[in-house]
């Protein structure tokens, strides 16, 4: 039985549905990320769970109890905001202790729990400092400590790292995952950053226009996206719309305009019913045409654009069935107008809906 369930939930702003017949189940102890572009409904989902929004239809169940109409202050959930939302006039100690004071705990108990929580977030010794005396990462850890100290049944993060610089984001996501695993607390994490979500999550829900297009573990989504939207969102920039397919025992044979391709069969339980082939720019192999001839899973093409990316060059290659983006690490790049042969390894080409 799931710890948290959203069942056929509909949420609307000014009569426009943001979520419609939305469903989500989260198991106890998991960290699940809601990932997607702006406007996909991920923050709306988080705010609905927190109690800041009310559903027009459907049910929210938590620990087998109906939480649909339960007000925010009756939900024992911790919320970590994008902008930290610390009280600037209160010290680190007072910020972290705030929720315990509202619960009218004794000073001795508050002192003990604040000390323990600051140790968890590696801020022991910072009790007397004020938010303006802290770095962005330290302030975010204070916000996490404040959310955790009330011993919440659920921890919610709303793009908590978006205000930090790139290096600090990497360090903080490691800290968030460490704390979540150490405490075993069920967590819902919202972000638009794919790498961030994939690095810390047990499950990732890719959202699009108020619906979950794919919910799976990060490795499965990365290797085997289910839909064209998911594939494009996570970096599969090349698509082939095949005309026909022939399912064989270990491979799937596909064709388009007289060109033949093979796709390797993937593990059971992963959908492979589509007719659209998807492949990452890094996974297409490129060679000078004079060195090879066109064969199965290959296409002749002409370089139309060449862009230097630092570690690699990126090419836009025009072929008879479309233009493909290809990345190659090389010191001798192909130039515009160069005739090349593209090869699509069958184990890297995936089928999506």
N, C-alpha and C positions, 0 to 999 in steps of 0.2 A: 504494500500500500504506500502510495506517494505521501511525503510529508506535506507537500503543497500542490494544490490542483486548481487551475483556472479552467472552468467548464463552460464552453460556448459563451464566452464573455464578449459583450459589445460595449465600447466606450466611444462617446461622440463629443466633439467640440462644436458648438454652434450648429447643431443638426448634421454635421459631417462626421461620419463614422471613421474613427482612427483605428480601432480594433473591431472586427466583426466576426462573431462566432469563433472567437479565439480560444485555443486550448493549449495548456502547458502543464506538465507534471514534473515535479522535482523531488528527488529522493533525499532522504536524510543524510547529512554529511557531505553532500556534493557542492562543488562550486560550479555554477552554470552561468555562462556569459550570454547576454543578448547582444548580437552584433549585426550591424547593418548601416545603410546610409542615413543621412538626416531625413526625418519625416517618415521612417519606416514603422514607428510605433514602439521602439524599445524603451524609451524613457516613459512613455505613457504606461506601458506594462509595469515598469518599476514603481511608478507613482500610484498605480492602482493597488499593487501589492502592499505598499506602505500605508495606504489609506488616505492619501491626499486627493484621490479621485474616486468617484463612485461609478460603478457599472450601470449602464442603462438596462442591460439584460445579462443573464448568466449567473454563475455562482463562483465564489472564491472559498475553497475549503482549505483549512490548515489544521493539521493534527486531527483530522476527521471531524472538525467543527466548522460550522458555517460562519465565515468571517466577512461575508459580503457587506454587511451593514455595521460591522464593528468599527468604532471611531479610532482615529490614530492613537490617542492616548491610552487606549485599552489594548493595543497590539504591542506586545513586548518585542519590537523589532528595532534593530540599530540601523541608522541611516548615515552614510558618509557622503557628503555633498561635494560637488565639483569645486566649489570655492572655499572649502574647509568649514565655513560658517562658525569660526571660533569667536568667542567674546573677547574683543581687543583689550578691555579694561580688566580682565581676569587673568591671573597667572596660569601656567600650565596645570598646576595642582588644582586650582579652582575650576578650570575648564573641564578637566577629567572628572572631578568630583561632582559636577553639577547634577547629573542624573541621580546620584546617590542621595544628595541633599533633598531633592524633590521627594525621594522615598523615605525621608526622615530617618536615615540611619544614624547610628551613634558616631561620634567623632573618631573613636578608636577603630571602629570597623571601616570607616571611610579611609583613614590613614593607611590601614593595612591593605585595602583593596587597590587604592591608588598606587601605592608603592609596587605592588605585584604587577599591576597593569603596565606601568611605565617600564618595568623590567622586560615585560613581554615585547614591547615596541622599541626597546633599546633607547629609552630616554631617561633612565635613572640619573639623578643629579640635575635635571632640568626643571624641577618642581617650581622654582621661584621665578623663572623667566616668563616674559610676556610674549604673545604671538609675534609682535614686531621685531623681537630679538632672535627669532628662529628662521631657519632656511625654509624654502618651500616644502622640502621633503620632511623636515621635522614637524612643520605645522600639519602636514597630512597625517603623520603618525600620531600626533595629539588627537586629531579628529577621529582616527581609528580607535584609539584608546578610549575616548569618550563614548563611542558607540558600543564598544565591547564591555565596558565596565558594568553595565546594567545586566550583564549575562543574558543577552537577547536570544530569543528562539530562532531568529533569522537575521542575517546581516545583509544590508543592501548598499551597493556602491553605484553612484551616478557619475560616470566619467571622472573618476577621482584623480587621474594623472594628467589630464589634458592641460593643466596650467604649469606643468613642470617641463624643464628642458629634457632633451633626448636621453642623456646619460642618467639623469636622476629618475626618469620614467622606468628605465631598465632596472635600476636598483630597487625602486619602490615596488614594482610588480613582484620581484622576488620576495620582498618583505611581506607583501600581502598574502602571497601563497604560503609562505612559512607560517605566518600567524594563523591563517585559516586551517592549515593541516594540523598545527600544534594543538589548536583548540577544538578541532573537529566540528566547526560551526557551519551550518548550511548557509550558503552565500549566493546571492544573485548579483551579477556584475554587469553593468552596462558600459559599452564602449563602441566607438566607430573604428578602433585600431585593431586590425586583424592579428598582427603579431602579438600584441598585448594579450588579447583574449586567448589565442591558441597556446600561449606559453604558460598560463596559469589555470586553465579550466579543465574540469572533468568532462563537461559537455558544453557544446556551443550551439546556440540557436541562431541561424542566419535568418533575419527578418526582412521582408519586402512588402510594403504597402499593407501593413497590419496583419500579415500572415507569416508563419514560420515556414520557410521553404525547405530547410533541412535542419534537423536536430540530431547531433551525433557527437562522437568524440573527435577532438581536433585532428588526429592523424587521418581518420576516415574521410572527413570533409576535405582535408588538404589533398589527399590522393584521389578521392572518388566523389567529386561534387555531383549532386543529384540533378540539378537543373542548370539551364544556361545562365540564369541570373547568378546563382551561387558560384558557378565556374568563373564567370567574368569578374565577380566581386573579389574572388581570392586569387586572381592573377592568370587565369586561363584566357589569354587575349586572342586566341586563334580558334575559329570555328569552321567546321565543314558540314554543310547540310546535305547528307547523303540521300541518294534516290532509292536505294534498296539495300537489304541486308540478308545474309544467309547464315544462320546460327549453326556452327559446327561444334564438335566436342570440346575442343580446347581454345578455339578462336571464333571470331565473328568476321565474316567476309562482307565488305561494303563496297559500293561503287558509286561513282558520280562522273557523268560525261565521259565514260570510257576509261576512267582512272580507277584502279583497284587498290583497296586498302585492307589490312588485317588489324583487328583489335584483339588483344589478349583477354581471355575470360578472367573475371575478377572474383574474389571470395564470395561464397554464398551469403545472402542477406543484404548484399549491396545491389541496388537497382542498376540494371544495364539494358533497359528496354528502349532507350531513345534512338533517334536516327541522326542526332547531331554529334559530331566528333569535336572534342575540345583538347587543346594542348597548350602548355606554357611556352612562351618565347625561348626560355632556356633549354627546352627539351627537343626543339627542332634542330637537326644537324644540317649544316650548310657546307657545301664543297664547290670548287670551281667545276663548271659543267664539262670542261675538256678532260677532267680526270675520271668522270663517271658517265654512265648512261641511265636514263630514266627506267625504273623498274617498279616492282610492288612497293607501295608506301612511299613513293618518291615523286617529285614534280620538278619539272624544269621551270626556271623563273629568271627574272631580271631585277637587279637591285635598283630601286627607285629613290630610296632615302637611306643615308648612312649617318648615324648619330653617335658621337663618342660619349659613353656613360661613366668613364673613369676606369673601372675594372674591365669593362667590355665595350663592344660596339653593338649598336642596335640597327638592324636593317628592316626596311619595308620592302618585301620582295613580291613582285607582281607575277602571278601564274595564270594559267587558263581557267582555274576555278576560283580565283580570288587572290587578294593580297594578304600576305602573312607577315607577322612581326617576329623577328628572329634575333636572339642575343648570342653573341659569340665572344669569348675571351681570346684575343689574338693581338699580335704586334704588327700583323700585315693584313689590314682590313680590305674587304672588297669595296670597290668604288662604284659610284652611280653608273648604271649602264652595263655592269658586269653580269655575264650569264652564269647562273649558279644552279646547283641541284639541291633541292630540299628533301630531306628524309625524315619521316615521321615514325619513330620507333613504336612498334605495336604495343609495347608494355607502358608507354607514356601517353598514348592516345586513348582518351576515355569517352564513353558515350553518355550524353546527358539528354534530359527531356526539354 
